Amino acid sequence: MNNLKDKTEKYLVTDGFNQLKDTLNDQSFLLMIIDIENFRLDYFNHLYPFWSNKSSNEYSSTEDCLFKKIIHPDEYLQFIAHLKECNDLLVGQEKVSYFHILNKEGYYDKHCFIDRIYKGLPNCQHQQIISIAQKVETEQDLLDKKKNHIENLESNSNRYQQILSTIDEAYCIIEMIFDFEGNAIDYLFTENNNAFEAQVVLPNAIGQTMKEMIPDHENKWFEIYGKVVKTGESIRFQENAEKLDNTWLDVYAFKLGGKNSQSVAVMFFNITERKKQELGLLKEKGDLEISAKKTKRKLRENNDLLQMVFDSTNLGIAVFSIIYDAQGNPEDFKFIRVNEVLNNMYKNVNHLGKTYSTSSNLGLELGVLAMFKRAVTDGKNQDEEFYVNKEGYNNWFRMTARIQDKLLISTIEDITDRKKESQQLEETIRFKQQLITTSPETVIIINLNSYTVRYINKDIYPEENLTKESIQGMPIGNILPYIHPRDREKIMNLHKKLLKSSEDDIYDLDLRMKFDDLEWEWFSVRGKIFHRRDEHWVDEYVLLIRNITNQKNIQKALISAEKLSIQGEIARTLAHELRNPLASIGLATEVIRKKLELMANNEFKNYLGILNRSTKTLNNLVTNLLNSSNYTPAKLKKADLGKIIDITVEKASDRIYLSGIKVVKNYEGLFPILADQEKLIIALLNIVVNASEATTPDKGLITLDIKEHKTDFMLSISDNGHGLEKDQIDHLFEAFYTNKATGVGVGLNSVKSILEEHDAKIKVESKPNLGTTFKIYFHNANLK
């Protein structure tokens, strides 16, 4: 390849399409559509001399790229960078650049490239640009061109151009764009005359493609002009361009240039107004013909339609002519047509030619004739139901009457079965309503679209305005304050289960509720899906709520009786087994004490005191067990939890002293709770004694903490003893369960019973060899 022919000669460059479009028709130009994501040539025209014998698909791959063949080697990388920059262009924005292109003599001519984003193919998956490249003219080129212009000013060609620019007929030259399969997909405007924009609304068309201006332009136009290019045959036609404001065009198109040219000259007139007039005349003529046919067809269709209805319906149908009196009022109706259903209803009596008043005495009594007259007088369709109860005939009928082309058409339908079903449905609904109204359970329907109570069947507590009217529409969040704090988590879990449940799932729970300052009462709640929109959303669920306070009290009494029976058995056993050994220990202790009093240095005095106090404690416990059959409920009074802990630790002080256990108290101030102090001390003493037994002598540590936890006080009793396995924790509060070699397993079961009476919740956390923590939650008595 030769180097640049003359890098120093002066060039007159164009500035965008506004200048370039004026010279597109004067010389050959390069038209390309480029895939700038893959640097692939999707299309180029055939006019440029270098590839006049080439086809576009020869340069469609990046391996044999056209750009490498025609762009000067020194500018090739710069050209690729230029293509990448075009990827950042905005729609409608142009980029101007200059590169040297190889000519047929083997030299490189400087060309101006005008590039912009191309959206002519909306389904294209890659970003494309349309690029027009034209040789930049030198001063010598312009001088030669001016000379030739003067010489040819009077030539036929020039006169032809002048004529085209002044005629009333619109004229344009388009450059066709084909895809690789040879289908015409777009065209570029390269020239037009003054009449062009007066005939169609396509301003500034030169340098733009049709699909850029009208993306959904009809494909028929591309196919017509593409065929002109391929066959070389001219064409004259009239066609409607819907996307050009529904314009009608009279078009003459012919090919320009040689065999490989893709240019088409198009001359056309806008004939929209003429077409409208022609279509109007045709429409008027057609309307007259249609009107004449329509009347005839309407009569035939009405007859056919009526016959079809007559033959297929299960209604009794009658067509009447109207008989008027002297004053022009409807007087009677004459049967002119009936179907078989009606004949069967009247036991095959032939009504044709007869009047309604002479054919149906029963119809006169029921008021059917009067209904027919109203249909004629008022001009409105009539639709009524009639009940016939005569001579064992017990049926309901529905009758209609309407005016049609001066005739009266009436239908009759036996609706007895439907009426019975409706009555049964009403009775079923009424029965269900009565059942809900008289049910001992409260029925509540919760709507999850509005999160409100949609329905409730009865008043809850009218004294506090908790009536049906006030509760219906209430946000469900307003119900939570009436539920016991311990049970609110239960109701939330029920709500979550119902959202995921099937139509057949039913869930039950027991919870406590109270209204105003009344006592807490127990309620059974049963929940079920009431209406599900789809598998992902529940619209409504129903809750059945029943007061079970008495049932709970009876159940509690039975459990207490069972416990008392067990305690009675234990009491009798302990009374028999412990009384004699304890008496012997007490006497022996007293004898030893008296003998040791004679000694000057009584170093055993402390131990004798412990022995004596422990004996009394055991005697008291036995006495309490013997009296357990006289069980009385806990009497809760306001007390200080810290003081109760202090008393508990004092009662366990001998055991703690003998075991060498360290006790740490982490609490100060007052912690008001509702408690039966004596019973609660027994429960807590049991836990503290168990903690002391679980630790190693002289290394044991018991920590006591009291902290506020939401609306509760949390008491923690921790030790550093041997700890528990998970299965031991699960059975810890069961009666007669123990992991001690000499225990009977009633201590912690008794603890749980006492804490339940205090409405205190207990949790156990433990790990083997790391110790155990009991967490007990008591209500803050200062809070409501």
Secondary structure, DSSP 8 states (H G I E B T S, - for coil): ----S-TTS-EE---SHHHHGGGTTTS--EEEEEETTTTEEEEE-S-SGGGTT--GGGG-SSTT-HHHHHB-GGGHHHHHHHHHHHTT--TT-EEEEEEEEE-TTS-EEEEEEEEEE--S-TT-SS-EEEEEEEE-EEHHHHHHHHHHHHHTTTSHHHHHHHHHHHSSSEEEEEEEEE-TTS-EEEEEEEEE-HHHHHHS--TT-TT-BHHHH-TT--HHHHHHHHHHHHH---EEEEEEETTTTTEEEEEEEEEESSTT--EEEEEEEE-HHHHHHHHHHHHHHHHHHHHHHHHHHHHHHHHHHHHHHHHH-SSEEEEEEEEE-TTS-EEEEEEEEE-HHHHHHTTT---TT-BHHHH-HHHHHHTHHHHHHHHHHH---EEEEEEEEETTEEEEEEEEEEEETTEEEEEEEE-HHHHHHHHHHHHHHHHHHHHHHH-SSEEEEEETTTTEEEEESS-SBGGGTB-HHHHTT-BGGGTGGGB-GGGHHHHHHHHHHHHH--TT-EEEEEEEE--TTS--EEEEEEEEEEEEEETTEEEEEEEEEEE-HHHHHHHHHHHHHHHHHHHHHHHHHHHHHHHHHHHHHHHHHHHHHHHHHTSS--TTHHHHHHHHHHHHHHHHHHHHHHTGGG------EEEEHHHHHHHHHHHTHHHHHHHT-EEEEE--S--EEEE-HHHHHHHHHHHHHHHHHHS-TTT-EEEEEEEEETTEEEEEEEE-SS---HHHHHTTTSTT---STT--S-HHHHHHHHHHHTT-EEEEEEETTTEEEEEEEEE-TT--
